[in-house]
Amino acid sequence: MAHLGLTTLLVRDYDEAIAFFVDALGFELREDEPRADGGRWVVVAPRGSRETGLLLARPGKPEQQARIGDQTGGRVGLFLHTEDFAADHRRMTAAGVTFLEEPRQEPYGTVAVFEDLYGNRWDLLQPK
């Protein structure tokens, strides 16, 4: 296998999700194209990332709507790696990102759990 290309993240609204990922997390908007079904093909990714991105998708069914913000059952499901934890933590906090804990040291690196605008849990992680 070459790499994992995209991971789908259910969102309520494309524009509010783009604003959060671009403005608060510092991602870049890679694609935003209309689809024939009235939806959009929206891809965001961390700046400089060459492989994995997020496909932001509005739910098409009621059971998908119920999963917005709870795609992993309350567990951390996404891991945002950084080379400068302190700087990114400060920038994200200033942008209004909600961290659920203080940064901590683990054998694998420096980490803190945060929520996206829908409540999905992420790790901001600087690996050792």
A tleap script that builds the chain and sets N, CA, C and O, in Angstrom:
source leaprc.protein.ff14SB
mol = sequence {
  NMET ALA HIE LEU GLY LEU THR THR LEU LEU
  VAL ARG ASP TYR ASP GLU ALA ILE ALA PHE
  PHE VAL ASP ALA LEU GLY PHE GLU LEU ARG
  GLU ASP GLU PRO ARG ALA ASP GLY GLY ARG
  TRP VAL VAL VAL ALA PRO ARG GLY SER ARG
  GLU THR GLY LEU LEU LEU ALA ARG PRO GLY
  LYS PRO GLU GLN GLN ALA ARG ILE GLY ASP
  GLN THR GLY GLY ARG VAL GLY LEU PHE LEU
  HIE THR GLU ASP PHE ALA ALA ASP HIE ARG
  ARG MET THR ALA ALA GLY VAL THR PHE LEU
  GLU GLU PRO ARG GLN GLU PRO TYR GLY THR
  VAL ALA VAL PHE GLU ASP LEU TYR GLY ASN
  ARG TRP ASP LEU LEU GLN PRO CLYS
}
set mol.1.N position { 0.833 -1.182 0.000 }
set mol.1.CA position { 0.000 0.000 0.000 }
set mol.1.C position { 0.882 1.252 0.000 }
set mol.1.O position { 1.904 1.300 0.685 }
set mol.2.N position { 0.485 2.243 -0.758 }
set mol.2.CA position { 1.262 3.475 -0.853 }
set mol.2.C position { 1.014 4.405 0.336 }
set mol.2.O position { 1.965 4.813 1.002 }
set mol.3.N position { -0.247 4.748 0.613 }
set mol.3.CA position { -0.596 5.612 1.739 }
set mol.3.C position { -2.107 5.693 1.871 }
set mol.3.O position { -2.845 5.316 0.960 }
set mol.4.N position { -2.555 6.186 3.006 }
set mol.4.CA position { -3.968 6.453 3.229 }
set mol.4.C position { -4.250 7.844 2.694 }
set mol.4.O position { -3.636 8.810 3.144 }
set mol.5.N position { -5.159 7.966 1.749 }
set mol.5.CA position { -5.394 9.241 1.091 }
set mol.5.C position { -6.314 10.175 1.848 }
set mol.5.O position { -5.889 11.260 2.244 }
set mol.6.N position { -7.564 9.786 2.064 }
set mol.6.CA position { -8.544 10.645 2.715 }
set mol.6.C position { -9.275 9.892 3.819 }
set mol.6.O position { -9.444 8.674 3.757 }
set mol.7.N position { -9.701 10.636 4.820 }
set mol.7.CA position { -10.592 10.142 5.857 }
set mol.7.C position { -11.810 11.050 5.839 }
set mol.7.O position { -11.669 12.272 5.809 }
set mol.8.N position { -12.999 10.473 5.856 }
set mol.8.CA position { -14.220 11.261 5.833 }
set mol.8.C position { -14.571 11.731 7.232 }
set mol.8.O position { -14.485 10.964 8.191 }
set mol.9.N position { -14.966 12.989 7.349 }
set mol.9.CA position { -15.438 13.556 8.594 }
set mol.9.C position { -16.792 14.195 8.313 }
set mol.9.O position { -16.898 15.087 7.471 }
set mol.10.N position { -17.829 13.737 9.019 }
set mol.10.CA position { -19.162 14.296 8.842 }
set mol.10.C position { -19.240 15.683 9.469 }
set mol.10.O position { -18.770 15.899 10.586 }
set mol.11.N position { -19.839 16.621 8.737 }
set mol.11.CA position { -19.960 18.004 9.194 }
set mol.11.C position { -21.379 18.497 8.967 }
set mol.11.O position { -22.079 18.002 8.084 }
set mol.12.N position { -21.807 19.476 9.767 }
set mol.12.CA position { -23.144 20.067 9.589 }
set mol.12.C position { -23.195 20.973 8.374 }
set mol.12.O position { -24.172 20.981 7.625 }
set mol.13.N position { -22.122 21.739 8.189 }
set mol.13.CA position { -22.109 22.779 7.169 }
set mol.13.C position { -20.698 22.874 6.587 }
set mol.13.O position { -19.720 22.939 7.333 }
set mol.14.N position { -20.594 22.881 5.290 }
set mol.14.CA position { -19.278 22.932 4.653 }
set mol.14.C position { -18.496 24.183 5.039 }
set mol.14.O position { -17.327 24.101 5.416 }
set mol.15.N position { -19.144 25.339 4.943 }
set mol.15.CA position { -18.415 26.589 5.150 }
set mol.15.C position { -17.931 26.761 6.583 }
set mol.15.O position { -16.817 27.237 6.800 }
set mol.16.N position { -18.762 26.377 7.585 }
set mol.16.CA position { -18.299 26.504 8.969 }
set mol.16.C position { -17.163 25.526 9.242 }
set mol.16.O position { -16.244 25.840 9.998 }
set mol.17.N position { -17.216 24.350 8.636 }
set mol.17.CA position { -16.147 23.361 8.819 }
set mol.17.C position { -14.852 23.839 8.155 }
set mol.17.O position { -13.773 23.710 8.732 }
set mol.18.N position { -14.960 24.386 6.951 }
set mol.18.CA position { -13.772 24.930 6.280 }
set mol.18.C position { -13.154 26.020 7.141 }
set mol.18.O position { -11.939 26.040 7.333 }
set mol.19.N position { -13.971 26.925 7.662 }
set mol.19.CA position { -13.456 28.020 8.488 }
set mol.19.C position { -12.721 27.475 9.711 }
set mol.19.O position { -11.651 27.979 10.051 }
set mol.20.N position { -13.264 26.465 10.376 }
set mol.20.CA position { -12.608 25.906 11.554 }
set mol.20.C position { -11.270 25.274 11.185 }
set mol.20.O position { -10.248 25.568 11.803 }
set mol.21.N position { -11.279 24.416 10.188 }
set mol.21.CA position { -10.048 23.701 9.854 }
set mol.21.C position { -8.976 24.630 9.286 }
set mol.21.O position { -7.790 24.444 9.562 }
set mol.22.N position { -9.373 25.611 8.506 }
set mol.22.CA position { -8.397 26.531 7.916 }
set mol.22.C position { -7.961 27.600 8.931 }
set mol.22.O position { -6.765 27.830 9.113 }
set mol.23.N position { -8.914 28.243 9.582 }
set mol.23.CA position { -8.577 29.364 10.469 }
set mol.23.C position { -8.073 28.912 11.835 }
set mol.23.O position { -7.078 29.447 12.326 }
set mol.24.N position { -8.736 27.941 12.460 }
set mol.24.CA position { -8.369 27.537 13.822 }
set mol.24.C position { -7.238 26.511 13.847 }
set mol.24.O position { -6.340 26.593 14.685 }
set mol.25.N position { -7.285 25.541 12.923 }
set mol.25.CA position { -6.264 24.501 12.944 }
set mol.25.C position { -5.101 24.778 11.993 }
set mol.25.O position { -4.061 24.125 12.084 }
set mol.26.N position { -5.263 25.728 11.093 }
set mol.26.CA position { -4.176 26.067 10.170 }
set mol.26.C position { -4.052 25.137 8.979 }
set mol.26.O position { -3.005 25.094 8.334 }
set mol.27.N position { -5.109 24.390 8.676 }
set mol.27.CA position { -5.102 23.523 7.501 }
set mol.27.C position { -5.201 24.377 6.241 }
set mol.27.O position { -5.435 25.583 6.307 }
set mol.28.N position { -5.021 23.732 5.105 }
set mol.28.CA position { -5.250 24.401 3.827 }
set mol.28.C position { -6.427 23.733 3.136 }
set mol.28.O position { -6.650 22.529 3.263 }
set mol.29.N position { -7.169 24.543 2.405 }
set mol.29.CA position { -8.279 24.043 1.606 }
set mol.29.C position { -7.700 23.533 0.301 }
set mol.29.O position { -7.151 24.308 -0.483 }
set mol.30.N position { -7.818 22.235 0.063 }
set mol.30.CA position { -7.233 21.641 -1.150 }
set mol.30.C position { -8.222 21.553 -2.302 }
set mol.30.O position { -7.860 21.757 -3.460 }
set mol.31.N position { -9.472 21.250 -1.975 }
set mol.31.CA position { -10.492 21.109 -3.017 }
set mol.31.C position { -11.828 21.579 -2.460 }
set mol.31.O position { -12.126 21.378 -1.283 }
set mol.32.N position { -12.621 22.201 -3.308 }
set mol.32.CA position { -13.992 22.578 -2.974 }
set mol.32.C position { -14.750 22.677 -4.284 }
set mol.32.O position { -14.798 23.730 -4.919 }
set mol.33.N position { -15.337 21.568 -4.669 }
set mol.33.CA position { -16.010 21.471 -5.967 }
set mol.33.C position { -17.461 21.037 -5.786 }
set mol.33.O position { -17.747 20.164 -4.966 }
set mol.34.N position { -18.377 21.637 -6.542 }
set mol.34.CA position { -19.777 21.202 -6.471 }
set mol.34.C position { -19.932 19.795 -7.057 }
set mol.34.O position { -19.202 19.396 -7.964 }
set mol.35.N position { -20.908 19.055 -6.510 }
set mol.35.CA position { -21.230 17.723 -7.022 }
set mol.35.C position { -22.614 17.753 -7.641 }
set mol.35.O position { -23.422 18.622 -7.313 }
set mol.36.N position { -22.893 16.830 -8.517 }
set mol.36.CA position { -24.170 16.780 -9.224 }
set mol.36.C position { -25.354 16.606 -8.282 }
set mol.36.O position { -26.462 17.043 -8.590 }
set mol.37.N position { -25.122 15.964 -7.122 }
set mol.37.CA position { -26.218 15.711 -6.179 }
set mol.37.C position { -26.516 16.909 -5.276 }
set mol.37.O position { -27.344 16.801 -4.371 }
set mol.38.N position { -25.857 18.049 -5.507 }
set mol.38.CA position { -26.074 19.239 -4.700 }
set mol.38.C position { -25.081 19.377 -3.560 }
set mol.38.O position { -25.032 20.415 -2.901 }
set mol.39.N position { -24.304 18.357 -3.325 }
set mol.39.CA position { -23.271 18.427 -2.293 }
set mol.39.C position { -22.002 19.049 -2.842 }
set mol.39.O position { -21.983 19.611 -3.937 }
set mol.40.N position { -20.957 18.937 -2.065 }
set mol.40.CA position { -19.649 19.459 -2.476 }
set mol.40.C position { -18.583 18.436 -2.141 }
set mol.40.O position { -18.731 17.651 -1.204 }
set mol.41.N position { -17.515 18.452 -2.909 }
set mol.41.CA position { -16.327 17.633 -2.635 }
set mol.41.C position { -15.329 18.587 -1.992 }
set mol.41.O position { -14.691 19.389 -2.674 }
set mol.42.N position { -15.201 18.490 -0.659 }
set mol.42.CA position { -14.372 19.434 0.097 }
set mol.42.C position { -13.265 18.659 0.803 }
set mol.42.O position { -13.537 17.765 1.605 }
set mol.43.N position { -12.025 19.006 0.503 }
set mol.43.CA position { -10.867 18.356 1.114 }
set mol.43.C position { -9.997 19.415 1.779 }
set mol.43.O position { -9.638 20.421 1.168 }
set mol.44.N position { -9.665 19.167 3.049 }
set mol.44.CA position { -8.717 20.002 3.781 }
set mol.44.C position { -7.592 19.104 4.271 }
set mol.44.O position { -7.765 17.895 4.425 }
set mol.45.N position { -6.426 19.719 4.515 }
set mol.45.CA position { -5.276 18.945 4.988 }
set mol.45.C position { -4.323 19.877 5.720 }
set mol.45.O position { -4.296 21.077 5.445 }
set mol.46.N position { -3.541 19.339 6.647 }
set mol.46.CA position { -2.535 20.175 7.300 }
set mol.46.C position { -1.590 20.763 6.256 }
set mol.46.O position { -1.239 20.100 5.280 }
set mol.47.N position { -1.186 22.000 6.469 }
set mol.47.CA position { -0.238 22.645 5.544 }
set mol.47.C position { 1.025 21.802 5.437 }
set mol.47.O position { 1.581 21.359 6.442 }
set mol.48.N position { 1.468 21.588 4.204 }
set mol.48.CA position { 2.681 20.826 3.969 }
set mol.48.C position { 2.479 19.328 3.901 }
set mol.48.O position { 3.382 18.604 3.480 }
set mol.49.N position { 1.320 18.849 4.303 }
set mol.49.CA position { 1.039 17.417 4.234 }
set mol.49.C position { 0.943 16.996 2.770 }
set mol.49.O position { 0.353 17.703 1.954 }
set mol.50.N position { 1.518 15.858 2.446 }
set mol.50.CA position { 1.496 15.434 1.048 }
set mol.50.C position { 0.568 14.251 0.803 }
set mol.50.O position { 0.275 13.930 -0.349 }
set mol.51.N position { 0.106 13.605 1.852 }
set mol.51.CA position { -0.661 12.386 1.635 }
set mol.51.C position { -2.078 12.466 2.187 }
set mol.51.O position { -3.026 12.595 1.412 }
set mol.52.N position { -2.244 12.395 3.477 }
set mol.52.CA position { -3.565 12.265 4.072 }
set mol.52.C position { -4.268 13.605 4.210 }
set mol.52.O position { -3.653 14.611 4.564 }
set mol.53.N position { -5.564 13.606 3.926 }
set mol.53.CA position { -6.413 14.779 4.111 }
set mol.53.C position { -7.756 14.352 4.647 }
set mol.53.O position { -8.027 13.161 4.801 }
set mol.54.N position { -8.600 15.334 4.931 }
set mol.54.CA position { -9.958 15.075 5.388 }
set mol.54.C position { -10.951 15.439 4.304 }
set mol.54.O position { -10.893 16.529 3.733 }
set mol.55.N position { -11.857 14.525 4.026 }
set mol.55.CA position { -12.983 14.810 3.149 }
set mol.55.C position { -14.126 15.239 4.058 }
set mol.55.O position { -14.653 14.432 4.825 }
set mol.56.N position { -14.508 16.511 3.972 }
set mol.56.CA position { -15.607 17.019 4.779 }
set mol.56.C position { -16.906 16.700 4.059 }
set mol.56.O position { -17.105 17.109 2.915 }
set mol.57.N position { -17.792 15.970 4.729 }
set mol.57.CA position { -18.999 15.472 4.068 }
set mol.57.C position { -20.239 15.758 4.899 }
set mol.57.O position { -20.279 15.468 6.095 }
set mol.58.N position { -21.236 16.321 4.264 }
set mol.58.CA position { -22.530 16.488 4.937 }
set mol.58.C position { -23.266 15.162 4.892 }
set mol.58.O position { -23.189 14.445 3.895 }
set mol.59.N position { -23.978 14.827 5.958 }
set mol.59.CA position { -24.684 13.547 6.007 }
set mol.59.C position { -25.822 13.485 5.000 }
set mol.59.O position { -26.497 14.478 4.727 }
set mol.60.N position { -26.012 12.291 4.456 }
set mol.60.CA position { -27.086 12.075 3.501 }
set mol.60.C position { -28.261 11.320 4.093 }
set mol.60.O position { -29.310 11.212 3.459 }
set mol.61.N position { -28.099 10.794 5.302 }
set mol.61.CA position { -29.133 9.988 5.950 }
set mol.61.C position { -29.248 10.388 7.415 }
set mol.61.O position { -28.281 10.887 7.991 }
set mol.62.N position { -30.415 10.180 8.034 }
set mol.62.CA position { -30.585 10.542 9.454 }
set mol.62.C position { -29.578 9.853 10.377 }
set mol.62.O position { -29.104 10.470 11.330 }
set mol.63.N position { -29.249 8.612 10.119 }
set mol.63.CA position { -28.286 7.918 10.982 }
set mol.63.C position { -26.882 8.527 10.866 }
set mol.63.O position { -26.100 8.468 11.815 }
set mol.64.N position { -26.568 9.102 9.721 }
set mol.64.CA position { -25.293 9.801 9.570 }
set mol.64.C position { -25.345 11.133 10.310 }
set mol.64.O position { -24.361 11.532 10.933 }
set mol.65.N position { -26.475 11.819 10.248 }
set mol.65.CA position { -26.654 13.092 10.956 }
set mol.65.C position { -26.384 12.899 12.446 }
set mol.65.O position { -25.760 13.749 13.080 }
set mol.66.N position { -26.848 11.799 12.998 }
set mol.66.CA position { -26.678 11.519 14.429 }
set mol.66.C position { -25.211 11.295 14.796 }
set mol.66.O position { -24.855 11.391 15.970 }
set mol.67.N position { -24.366 11.002 13.832 }
set mol.67.CA position { -22.943 10.723 14.088 }
set mol.67.C position { -22.052 11.960 14.047 }
set mol.67.O position { -20.873 11.874 14.391 }
set mol.68.N position { -22.586 13.100 13.638 }
set mol.68.CA position { -21.767 14.311 13.622 }
set mol.68.C position { -21.269 14.565 15.038 }
set mol.68.O position { -22.067 14.660 15.970 }
set mol.69.N position { -19.972 14.673 15.202 }
set mol.69.CA position { -19.373 14.931 16.494 }
set mol.69.C position { -19.147 13.695 17.345 }
set mol.69.O position { -18.587 13.787 18.437 }
set mol.70.N position { -19.575 12.545 16.856 }
set mol.70.CA position { -19.416 11.315 17.639 }
set mol.70.C position { -19.058 10.156 16.715 }
set mol.70.O position { -19.603 9.059 16.836 }
set mol.71.N position { -18.156 10.406 15.813 }
set mol.71.CA position { -17.799 9.378 14.840 }
set mol.71.C position { -16.974 8.248 15.439 }
set mol.71.O position { -16.865 7.177 14.842 }
set mol.72.N position { -16.393 8.476 16.608 }
set mol.72.CA position { -15.551 7.425 17.205 }
set mol.72.C position { -16.015 7.069 18.615 }
set mol.72.O position { -15.229 6.573 19.421 }
set mol.73.N position { -17.285 7.320 18.915 }
set mol.73.CA position { -17.835 6.912 20.197 }
set mol.73.C position { -17.218 7.614 21.397 }
set mol.73.O position { -17.164 7.036 22.482 }
set mol.74.N position { -16.754 8.839 21.227 }
set mol.74.CA position { -16.181 9.597 22.326 }
set mol.74.C position { -14.684 9.398 22.529 }
set mol.74.O position { -14.087 10.039 23.394 }
set mol.75.N position { -14.078 8.528 21.752 }
set mol.75.CA position { -12.625 8.309 21.835 }
set mol.75.C position { -11.902 9.300 20.936 }
set mol.75.O position { -12.487 9.871 20.016 }
set mol.76.N position { -10.616 9.493 21.221 }
set mol.76.CA position { -9.785 10.237 20.281 }
set mol.76.C position { -9.717 9.406 19.007 }
set mol.76.O position { -9.379 8.222 19.040 }
set mol.77.N position { -10.037 10.032 17.902 }
set mol.77.CA position { -10.059 9.293 16.646 }
set mol.77.C position { -9.125 9.852 15.588 }
set mol.77.O position { -8.874 9.207 14.570 }
set mol.78.N position { -8.610 11.050 15.827 }
set mol.78.CA position { -7.742 11.697 14.859 }
set mol.78.C position { -6.525 12.236 15.590 }
set mol.78.O position { -6.631 12.727 16.714 }
set mol.79.N position { -5.379 12.142 14.952 }
set mol.79.CA position { -4.114 12.492 15.573 }
set mol.79.C position { -3.390 13.493 14.682 }
set mol.79.O position { -2.944 13.160 13.584 }
set mol.80.N position { -3.280 14.724 15.174 }
set mol.80.CA position { -2.640 15.791 14.419 }
set mol.80.C position { -1.212 15.935 14.920 }
set mol.80.O position { -0.980 16.415 16.030 }
set mol.81.N position { -0.255 15.517 14.097 }
set mol.81.CA position { 1.160 15.584 14.472 }
set mol.81.C position { 1.703 16.979 14.216 }
set mol.81.O position { 1.303 17.658 13.269 }
set mol.82.N position { 2.624 17.394 15.081 }
set mol.82.CA position { 3.261 18.693 14.961 }
set mol.82.C position { 4.756 18.560 15.243 }
set mol.82.O position { 5.196 17.644 15.938 }
set mol.83.N position { 5.508 19.476 14.700 }
set mol.83.CA position { 6.941 19.531 14.996 }
set mol.83.C position { 7.237 20.563 16.074 }
set mol.83.O position { 8.350 20.615 16.597 }
set mol.84.N position { 6.229 21.400 16.415 }
set mol.84.CA position { 6.398 22.426 17.448 }
set mol.84.C position { 5.119 22.496 18.277 }
set mol.84.O position { 4.253 23.338 18.042 }
set mol.85.N position { 5.021 21.600 19.242 }
set mol.85.CA position { 3.810 21.474 20.057 }
set mol.85.C position { 3.451 22.803 20.712 }
set mol.85.O position { 2.311 23.256 20.605 }
set mol.86.N position { 4.407 23.428 21.387 }
set mol.86.CA position { 4.121 24.647 22.149 }
set mol.86.C position { 3.550 25.748 21.258 }
set mol.86.O position { 2.570 26.394 21.628 }
set mol.87.N position { 4.141 25.965 20.109 }
set mol.87.CA position { 3.676 27.028 19.201 }
set mol.87.C position { 2.283 26.709 18.659 }
set mol.87.O position { 1.418 27.584 18.621 }
set mol.88.N position { 2.064 25.467 18.241 }
set mol.88.CA position { 0.754 25.111 17.695 }
set mol.88.C position { -0.316 25.127 18.782 }
set mol.88.O position { -1.443 25.551 18.525 }
set mol.89.N position { 0.011 24.677 19.978 }
set mol.89.CA position { -0.938 24.709 21.092 }
set mol.89.C position { -1.342 26.155 21.389 }
set mol.89.O position { -2.528 26.438 21.559 }
set mol.90.N position { -0.376 27.073 21.455 }
set mol.90.CA position { -0.670 28.497 21.696 }
set mol.90.C position { -1.548 29.072 20.585 }
set mol.90.O position { -2.542 29.747 20.853 }
set mol.91.N position { -1.169 28.795 19.339 }
set mol.91.CA position { -1.923 29.339 18.198 }
set mol.91.C position { -3.349 28.820 18.194 }
set mol.91.O position { -4.290 29.586 17.984 }
set mol.92.N position { -3.516 27.515 18.425 }
set mol.92.CA position { -4.853 26.919 18.409 }
set mol.92.C position { -5.702 27.429 19.565 }
set mol.92.O position { -6.891 27.699 19.390 }
set mol.93.N position { -5.106 27.561 20.739 }
set mol.93.CA position { -5.837 28.087 21.893 }
set mol.93.C position { -6.297 29.515 21.616 }
set mol.93.O position { -7.437 29.872 21.916 }
set mol.94.N position { -5.415 30.327 21.048 }
set mol.94.CA position { -5.762 31.710 20.706 }
set mol.94.C position { -6.884 31.768 19.667 }
set mol.94.O position { -7.656 32.727 19.640 }
set mol.95.N position { -6.974 30.752 18.816 }
set mol.95.CA position { -8.009 30.704 17.777 }
set mol.95.C position { -9.327 30.128 18.304 }
set mol.95.O position { -10.293 29.992 17.552 }
set mol.96.N position { -9.363 29.787 19.609 }
set mol.96.CA position { -10.610 29.311 20.203 }
set mol.96.C position { -10.796 27.808 20.236 }
set mol.96.O position { -11.878 27.335 20.580 }
set mol.97.N position { -9.765 27.040 19.886 }
set mol.97.CA position { -9.866 25.581 19.946 }
set mol.97.C position { -9.966 25.164 21.412 }
set mol.97.O position { -9.221 25.664 22.255 }
set mol.98.N position { -10.885 24.250 21.714 }
set mol.98.CA position { -11.095 23.776 23.081 }
set mol.98.C position { -10.209 22.575 23.364 }
set mol.98.O position { -10.377 21.510 22.770 }
set mol.99.N position { -9.262 22.756 24.278 }
set mol.99.CA position { -8.441 21.645 24.753 }
set mol.99.C position { -9.091 21.084 26.010 }
set mol.99.O position { -9.517 21.839 26.883 }
set mol.100.N position { -9.167 19.770 26.101 }
set mol.100.CA position { -9.828 19.104 27.217 }
set mol.100.C position { -8.890 18.790 28.366 }
set mol.100.O position { -9.317 18.303 29.412 }
set mol.101.N position { -7.617 19.069 28.168 }
set mol.101.CA position { -6.621 18.787 29.198 }
set mol.101.C position { -5.409 19.667 28.964 }
set mol.101.O position { -5.245 20.263 27.899 }
set mol.102.N position { -4.568 19.736 29.978 }
set mol.102.CA position { -3.296 20.408 29.848 }
set mol.102.C position { -2.327 19.503 29.083 }
set mol.102.O position { -2.458 18.281 29.137 }
set mol.103.N position { -1.364 20.082 28.376 }
set mol.103.CA position { -0.372 19.245 27.701 }
set mol.103.C position { 0.323 18.322 28.702 }
set mol.103.O position { 0.569 18.688 29.851 }
set mol.104.N position { 0.631 17.115 28.227 }
set mol.104.CA position { 1.295 16.129 29.084 }
set mol.104.C position { 2.374 15.407 28.305 }
set mol.104.O position { 2.342 15.329 27.077 }
set mol.105.N position { 3.328 14.885 29.050 }
set mol.105.CA position { 4.414 14.101 28.465 }
set mol.105.C position { 4.068 12.624 28.572 }
set mol.105.O position { 3.684 12.143 29.638 }
set mol.106.N position { 4.202 11.926 27.490 }
set mol.106.CA position { 4.003 10.475 27.443 }
set mol.106.C position { 5.263 9.864 26.843 }
set mol.106.O position { 6.066 10.578 26.242 }
set mol.107.N position { 5.450 8.555 26.997 }
set mol.107.CA position { 6.640 7.924 26.415 }
set mol.107.C position { 6.775 8.159 24.905 }
set mol.107.O position { 7.883 8.145 24.370 }
set mol.108.N position { 5.639 8.376 24.219 }
set mol.108.CA position { 5.659 8.568 22.769 }
set mol.108.C position { 5.756 10.033 22.359 }
set mol.108.O position { 5.962 10.321 21.180 }
set mol.109.N position { 5.610 10.993 23.326 }
set mol.109.CA position { 5.736 12.395 22.973 }
set mol.109.C position { 4.892 13.312 23.832 }
set mol.109.O position { 4.365 12.898 24.865 }
set mol.110.N position { 4.762 14.572 23.402 }
set mol.110.CA position { 3.946 15.569 24.081 }
set mol.110.C position { 2.569 15.564 23.434 }
set mol.110.O position { 2.454 15.548 22.209 }
set mol.111.N position { 1.518 15.577 24.264 }
set mol.111.CA position { 0.171 15.405 23.729 }
set mol.111.C position { -0.844 16.181 24.565 }
set mol.111.O position { -0.653 16.387 25.763 }
set mol.112.N position { -1.930 16.608 23.909 }
set mol.112.CA position { -3.103 17.168 24.577 }
set mol.112.C position { -4.314 16.869 23.693 }
set mol.112.O position { -4.239 16.947 22.467 }
set mol.113.N position { -5.418 16.530 24.332 }
set mol.113.CA position { -6.655 16.229 23.614 }
set mol.113.C position { -7.432 17.526 23.387 }
set mol.113.O position { -7.572 18.343 24.297 }
set mol.114.N position { -7.932 17.705 22.170 }
set mol.114.CA position { -8.806 18.841 21.869 }
set mol.114.C position { -10.017 18.354 21.092 }
set mol.114.O position { -10.036 17.237 20.575 }
set mol.115.N position { -11.030 19.214 21.020 }
set mol.115.CA position { -12.240 18.907 20.257 }
set mol.115.C position { -12.319 19.794 19.029 }
set mol.115.O position { -11.918 20.957 19.056 }
set mol.116.N position { -12.846 19.219 17.942 }
set mol.116.CA position { -13.145 20.059 16.788 }
set mol.116.C position { -14.483 20.760 17.046 }
set mol.116.O position { -15.069 20.593 18.116 }
set mol.117.N position { -14.964 21.532 16.090 }
set mol.117.CA position { -16.163 22.324 16.320 }
set mol.117.C position { -17.408 21.477 16.537 }
set mol.117.O position { -18.430 22.009 16.969 }
set mol.118.N position { -17.360 20.174 16.251 }
set mol.118.CA position { -18.515 19.311 16.449 }
set mol.118.C position { -18.388 18.417 17.676 }
set mol.118.O position { -19.344 17.736 18.047 }
set mol.119.N position { -17.218 18.410 18.310 }
set mol.119.CA position { -17.025 17.580 19.494 }
set mol.119.C position { -16.209 16.327 19.268 }
set mol.119.O position { -15.968 15.579 20.215 }
set mol.120.N position { -15.773 16.071 18.035 }
set mol.120.CA position { -14.878 14.934 17.800 }
set mol.120.C position { -13.570 15.196 18.538 }
set mol.120.O position { -13.071 16.321 18.548 }
set mol.121.N position { -13.023 14.163 19.149 }
set mol.121.CA position { -11.783 14.320 19.908 }
set mol.121.C position { -10.563 14.006 19.050 }
set mol.121.O position { -10.545 13.048 18.277 }
set mol.122.N position { -9.551 14.842 19.215 }
set mol.122.CA position { -8.289 14.754 18.494 }
set mol.122.C position { -7.147 14.802 19.495 }
set mol.122.O position { -7.305 15.344 20.589 }
set mol.123.N position { -6.017 14.251 19.139 }
set mol.123.CA position { -4.771 14.479 19.857 }
set mol.123.C position { -3.929 15.448 19.051 }
set mol.123.O position { -3.731 15.252 17.852 }
set mol.124.N position { -3.431 16.495 19.699 }
set mol.124.CA position { -2.326 17.276 19.144 }
set mol.124.C position { -1.086 16.605 19.704 }
set mol.124.O position { -0.926 16.525 20.922 }
set mol.125.N position { -0.218 16.127 18.849 }
set mol.125.CA position { 0.869 15.254 19.271 }
set mol.125.C position { 2.189 15.642 18.613 }
set mol.125.O position { 2.285 15.756 17.391 }
set mol.126.N position { 3.190 15.840 19.444 }
set mol.126.CA position { 4.556 15.984 18.933 }
set mol.126.C position { 5.289 14.709 19.319 }
set mol.126.O position { 5.684 14.547 20.474 }
set mol.127.N position { 5.479 13.790 18.353 }
set mol.127.CA position { 6.150 12.531 18.669 }
set mol.127.C position { 7.589 12.766 19.087 }
set mol.127.O position { 8.228 13.733 18.674 }
set mol.128.N position { 8.088 11.852 19.923 }
set mol.128.CA position { 9.510 11.909 20.314 }
set mol.128.C position { 10.379 11.571 19.151 }
set mol.128.O position { 11.603 11.564 19.276 }
savepdb mol mol.pdb
quit
